Amino acid sequence: MQMDLDTAPTGAANAHARPDVNTTEQGDGTITSGNADASLSRSVTLLFAIASGLAVANAYFAHPLLDVMAEDLDLSPATVGLVVGATQVGYGLGLIFLVPVGDLVDRRKLVIVQSLLSVLALVCVGFAPTGAALLAAMAAMGFFAVVTQAFVAYAASLARPAERGEVVGTVTSGIVIGILLARTVAGFLVDVSGWRTVYFLSAALTLVIAGLLFRMLPAQEKRGDPMPYPRLIGSLFTLFLQERVLRIRAILAMLIFADVTTLLTPLVLPLSAPPYSLSHTAIGLFGLAGVAGALGAARAGRWADQGLGERVTGIALALMLVSWLPIALLAHSILWLILGVVILDFGLQAVHVTNQGLIYRARPEAQSRLTAAYMVFYSIGSALGASCSTWVYAHAGWTGVCLLGAFFAASALLFWSATLRR
């Protein structure tokens, strides 16, 4: 098996020459973190994971709340569906126009400011008096929720190259757990005290996180002349054209996230219908099934650091394909579905962590831009899976959804196989 994506591509050799220092791009105004051993600790890594999980959860709270939002603000079902769309539009714009800024400025200041602005956006969501105000606030919240990706790039820049995959894996585990728990927490709180409480509580927790970030995160030293902002954004496309590993891993991200959203988007429909007829709170608790898979896949980053990235990718993609067999048996027992979700989430996490570990090796000085370019394809894949799965469920039921999910998983496995050089 060819291993050229597992070893450091052009530009990474210098990073491995001095494992205690991260390199900087000559003259473009990027940021160096200095001595990684002195900058990054387990407590800081854990803080990154918690902060990332909370930030990304903000973008997923609304999914189980749409019906009560519609009733409270007198919105039609078609209009309230735009709440999720507005959040994703804001998130996509943030990926392109905000995340790359981390390669120009002190990332410590950037994530603290973004966290504080997220608090403001969350409060605006909680106080939204009309549907229009809610949509605007949700879009702003989604825009600033991309601080999640800034945390990933920041953590990667502080980590030693030999441990970068493991650190990224830990932070990404926090993100996945945040996504999985968002529905559970929101479903519980809406039954207890209403949907607005969800966002007020998140605002308070985000403010606490901002204080911890201010206290614990190391500053980053700026070197070189600043790159003009238009050139910075344009460099996203340049990086995509120049770095083969980024192109391959971005397309894999699109396919695997399309695969997962194919499951998650219509899942509420069969679970809320007979014979299960589960409540929103119960369906939210179902998301806990994926936590085991997410935690287990945290080791994927360490395996990538050991040069096993391609092997991990192939096994994880095969598991994602196989997971659709038990998922398809939902009509026989909900236990089959739980098993399939655990396997699917494990595979997703393993590939996603490995993807990031490999692309960060390509250009250590451009981690924020690499993150932005990569995550744009995550957004495309998520939108593709969500839109296709609901249409398929309406015309072909759960069997059709499972076939669609298997198609995305098989496409990812075949694409990965085709990119290997022997």
C-alpha positions in Angstrom: 0.0 0.0 0.0 1.3 3.4 -0.9 2.0 5.6 2.1 2.9 9.0 0.6 -0.1 10.6 2.3 1.0 9.2 5.6 4.5 10.7 5.5 5.2 14.4 5.6 4.6 16.1 2.2 6.5 19.0 0.8 6.9 21.7 3.5 6.6 19.4 6.5 10.2 18.3 6.6 11.3 21.4 8.5 8.6 20.8 11.0 10.0 17.4 11.8 13.6 18.7 11.9 12.8 20.5 15.2 9.9 18.7 16.9 9.7 21.2 19.7 9.1 24.2 17.4 6.4 24.8 14.8 7.5 26.5 11.6 6.2 29.7 10.0 5.7 30.7 6.4 8.3 33.1 5.3 7.1 36.7 5.1 3.4 36.1 4.9 2.5 37.2 8.4 1.5 33.8 9.8 1.7 32.9 13.4 4.2 30.7 15.2 3.4 29.1 18.5 7.0 28.8 19.8 7.9 25.9 21.9 5.1 23.4 21.8 6.3 21.5 24.8 5.9 24.6 26.9 2.7 25.8 25.3 0.4 22.7 25.2 -0.6 20.6 28.2 -3.3 18.0 28.8 -5.5 20.6 30.6 -5.3 23.0 27.7 -6.0 20.2 25.2 -9.1 19.3 27.3 -10.2 22.9 27.3 -9.9 23.0 23.6 -12.1 19.9 23.3 -14.8 21.2 25.7 -14.8 24.7 24.1 -15.1 23.1 20.6 -17.9 20.8 21.7 -19.9 23.7 23.2 -19.4 25.9 20.2 -20.5 23.3 17.6 -23.5 22.3 19.8 -24.8 25.8 19.3 -25.3 25.0 15.6 -27.3 21.8 16.4 -29.5 22.8 19.3 -32.3 23.9 17.0 -33.0 20.5 15.4 -35.3 19.1 18.1 -36.7 22.6 18.9 -38.2 23.5 15.5 -41.8 22.6 16.5 -41.9 24.6 19.7 -40.1 27.6 17.9 -42.8 27.5 15.3 -45.6 27.5 17.9 -44.0 30.3 20.0 -43.3 32.6 17.1 -46.3 31.7 15.0 -44.2 30.3 12.1 -45.3 28.0 9.4 -43.6 24.6 9.0 -41.9 25.8 5.8 -40.6 29.0 7.4 -39.3 27.4 10.6 -37.3 25.0 8.5 -35.2 28.0 7.5 -33.8 28.2 11.0 -31.5 25.3 10.4 -30.7 26.7 6.9 -29.8 30.1 8.2 -27.4 28.6 10.8 -25.7 26.5 8.1 -25.4 29.5 5.8 -23.8 31.5 8.5 -21.5 28.6 9.3 -20.4 28.3 5.7 -19.7 32.0 5.4 -17.7 31.8 8.6 -15.6 29.0 7.3 -14.6 31.0 4.2 -14.3 34.5 5.6 -13.4 34.1 9.3 -11.5 30.9 10.0 -8.5 31.8 7.6 -7.9 34.9 9.8 -6.2 32.6 12.3 -3.2 32.5 10.0 -2.8 36.3 10.3 -3.5 37.2 13.9 -2.9 35.9 17.4 -5.2 32.9 17.6 -5.6 33.4 21.3 -7.2 36.8 20.8 -9.2 35.5 17.9 -10.9 32.7 19.7 -11.7 34.8 22.8 -13.3 37.5 20.7 -15.3 35.0 18.7 -16.5 33.3 21.9 -17.6 36.7 23.3 -19.5 37.5 20.0 -21.0 34.0 20.2 -22.4 34.9 23.6 -24.0 38.0 22.1 -25.5 36.1 19.2 -26.9 33.4 21.6 -28.5 36.1 23.8 -30.1 37.6 20.6 -31.5 34.1 19.7 -33.0 33.7 23.2 -34.7 37.1 23.1 -35.8 36.9 19.4 -39.3 38.4 19.3 -40.1 37.5 15.6 -39.2 34.9 13.0 -37.1 37.4 11.1 -35.1 38.3 14.2 -34.6 34.7 15.0 -33.3 33.9 11.5 -30.9 36.8 11.6 -29.6 35.8 15.1 -29.2 32.2 14.0 -27.2 33.2 11.0 -24.9 35.3 13.2 -24.6 32.5 15.7 -23.6 30.1 12.9 -21.1 32.6 11.6 -19.3 32.8 15.0 -19.7 29.0 15.7 -16.8 28.4 13.3 -14.6 29.2 16.3 -14.8 25.4 16.6 -12.5 25.1 13.6 -10.2 27.9 15.0 -9.8 25.8 18.1 -8.7 22.8 16.0 -6.1 24.8 14.1 -4.9 26.5 17.3 -4.4 23.2 19.0 -2.6 21.7 16.0 -0.3 24.7 15.9 0.7 24.3 19.6 1.2 20.5 19.4 4.5 18.9 18.5 4.4 17.4 15.0 4.9 13.9 16.4 1.8 14.3 18.5 -0.3 16.6 16.3 -2.7 13.8 15.1 -3.4 12.7 18.7 -4.1 16.3 19.8 -6.4 16.9 16.8 -8.1 13.6 17.6 -8.8 14.7 21.2 -10.2 18.1 20.1 -12.3 16.5 17.3 -13.7 14.0 19.8 -15.0 17.0 21.8 -16.7 18.3 18.6 -18.4 15.0 17.8 -19.6 14.6 21.3 -20.9 18.2 21.3 -22.9 17.4 18.1 -24.3 14.2 19.6 -25.2 15.7 23.0 -26.7 18.9 21.5 -30.0 17.1 20.7 -30.1 15.3 24.0 -29.6 18.5 26.1 -31.9 20.6 23.9 -34.7 17.9 24.0 -34.5 17.7 27.8 -34.4 21.5 28.5 -37.3 22.3 26.1 -39.5 19.9 28.1 -38.4 21.5 31.4 -38.4 25.3 30.7 -38.8 26.1 27.0 -36.6 26.5 24.0 -35.2 29.9 24.9 -33.6 28.5 28.0 -31.3 26.3 25.8 -29.7 29.4 24.3 -29.5 31.4 27.5 -27.8 28.5 29.3 -25.4 28.1 26.3 -24.6 31.8 26.4 -23.7 31.6 30.1 -21.5 28.5 29.6 -19.8 30.1 26.6 -19.0 33.2 28.7 -17.3 30.9 31.3 -15.3 29.2 28.5 -14.2 32.6 27.2 -12.9 33.4 30.7 -11.0 30.1 30.9 -9.5 30.7 27.4 -8.3 34.2 28.5 -6.7 32.7 31.6 -5.1 29.5 30.2 -4.2 29.9 26.5 -0.7 31.0 25.5 -0.3 33.9 23.2 1.2 33.4 19.8 4.0 35.5 18.4 3.6 37.2 15.1 6.4 37.2 12.5 6.7 38.7 9.1 4.5 41.2 7.3 0.8 40.7 7.4 -0.8 39.1 4.3 -3.6 41.3 2.8 -7.0 39.9 3.6 -8.1 39.4 0.0 -4.9 37.5 -0.7 -5.5 35.4 2.4 -9.0 34.3 1.2 -7.7 33.7 -2.3 -5.0 31.5 -0.9 -7.7 29.0 0.1 -8.1 28.1 -3.6 -4.4 28.1 -4.2 -3.8 25.7 -1.4 -6.5 23.4 -2.7 -4.8 23.4 -6.1 -1.3 22.9 -4.7 -1.9 20.2 -2.1 -2.9 16.8 -3.3 -3.5 15.5 0.2 -6.0 18.4 0.8 -8.0 17.6 -2.3 -8.2 13.9 -1.5 -9.1 14.4 2.1 -11.6 17.2 1.4 -13.5 14.9 -1.0 -13.5 12.1 1.5 -14.9 14.6 4.1 -17.7 15.5 1.7 -18.6 11.8 1.2 -18.4 10.7 4.8 -20.4 13.6 6.2 -23.0 13.1 3.4 -23.2 9.5 4.6 -23.8 10.4 8.3 -26.3 13.1 7.6 -28.2 10.7 5.4 -28.8 8.8 8.7 -29.3 11.6 11.1 -31.7 13.9 9.1 -34.7 11.5 8.6 -34.0 9.4 11.7 -36.7 11.2 13.7 -39.4 10.1 11.3 -39.3 6.3 11.8 -38.5 6.6 15.5 -41.5 8.9 16.2 -43.8 6.7 14.2 -45.3 3.3 15.2 -44.2 0.8 16.5 -41.7 2.9 18.4 -43.5 6.3 18.8 -40.7 7.9 20.7 -40.9 11.4 22.2 -38.5 14.2 21.3 -36.7 13.7 24.5 -36.3 10.0 23.9 -35.1 10.6 20.4 -32.6 13.1 21.7 -31.3 10.6 24.1 -30.7 8.3 21.2 -27.8 10.5 20.2 -25.9 9.1 23.2 -25.4 5.9 21.2 -22.9 7.6 19.1 -20.7 8.8 21.9 -19.1 5.4 22.4 -18.0 5.4 18.8 -16.7 8.9 19.0 -14.7 8.2 22.1 -13.3 5.0 20.7 -12.1 6.7 17.5 -10.0 9.2 19.4 -7.0 6.9 19.0 -7.2 7.4 15.2 -5.0 10.5 15.5 -2.3 8.6 17.4 -2.4 5.9 14.7 -2.0 8.5 12.0 1.1 9.9 13.9 2.6 6.4 13.7 2.3 6.3 9.9 -0.9 4.2 9.8 -3.2 6.9 8.4 -4.0 5.1 5.1 -4.7 1.8 6.9 -6.9 3.5 9.4 -8.8 5.3 6.6 -9.4 2.0 4.7 -10.7 0.1 7.7 -12.9 3.0 8.9 -14.5 3.5 5.5 -15.2 -0.3 5.3 -16.8 -0.1 8.7 -19.0 2.8 7.6 -20.2 0.7 4.7 -20.9 -2.3 6.9 -22.7 -0.3 9.5 -25.7 0.2 7.1 -26.5 -3.5 7.4 -27.7 -3.3 11.1 -29.1 0.1 10.5 -31.4 -1.4 7.8 -32.8 -3.8 10.4 -34.5 -1.0 12.4 -37.9 -2.6 11.7 -36.8 -5.7 13.5 -35.2 -4.1 16.6 -34.0 -0.7 17.7 -30.9 -2.5 19.1 -29.7 -3.1 15.5 -29.9 0.6 14.9 -27.9 1.4 18.0 -25.2 -1.0 16.9 -25.1 0.6 13.4 -24.9 4.1 14.8 -21.9 3.2 17.0 -20.0 1.7 14.1 -20.9 4.5 11.7 -19.8 7.2 14.2 -16.6 5.3 14.9 -15.8 5.2 11.2 -16.7 8.9 10.7 -14.5 10.0 13.6 -11.6 7.9 12.6 -11.5 9.2 9.0 -12.2 12.8 10.0 -9.3 12.8 12.6 -7.0 11.1 10.2 -7.9 13.6 7.4 -7.0 16.6 9.6 -3.8 15.0 10.9 -2.6 14.4 7.3 -3.5 17.8 5.9 -1.9 19.7 8.8 1.4 18.0 7.9 1.3 19.4 4.4 1.5 23.1 5.4 2.0 23.6 9.2 2.1 27.4 8.7 -1.3 27.5 7.0 -3.4 25.4 9.4 -6.3 27.8 9.6 -6.6 28.0 5.9 -6.3 24.3 5.5 -9.1 23.9 8.1 -11.3 26.3 6.2 -10.8 24.7 2.8 -11.3 21.2 4.3 -14.4 22.1 6.3 -16.2 23.7 3.3 -16.5 20.2 1.8 -17.8 19.0 5.2 -20.6 21.6 4.8 -21.3 20.6 1.2 -21.5 16.9 2.2 -23.8 17.6 5.1 -26.1 19.6 3.0 -26.1 16.9 0.3 -26.9 14.1 2.7 -29.6 16.1 4.4 -31.4 17.1 1.3 -31.2 13.8 -0.5 -32.2 11.6 2.5 -35.4 13.4 3.2 -36.5 13.2 -0.4 -35.5 9.5 -0.6 -37.4 8.7 2.6 -40.5 10.3 1.2 -40.4 8.1 -1.9 -38.6 4.9 -0.8 -38.9 4.7 3.0 -36.2 3.6 5.4 -34.9 1.0 2.9 -34.2 3.8 0.4 -32.4 5.8 3.0 -30.2 2.8 3.9 -29.3 2.2 0.2 -28.4 5.9 -0.2 -26.2 5.8 2.9 -24.5 2.6 1.6 -24.0 4.4 -1.7 -22.2 7.3 -0.1 -20.0 4.9 2.0 -19.1 2.8 -1.0 -18.3 5.8 -3.0 -15.9 7.0 -0.3 -14.2 3.6 -0.1 -13.8 3.4 -3.9 -12.5 6.9 -4.2 -9.9 6.3 -1.4 -8.8 3.1 -3.1 -8.4 4.9 -6.4 -6.1 7.6 -4.9 -3.6 5.1 -3.5 -0.2 4.9 -5.3 1.5 1.6 -5.3 
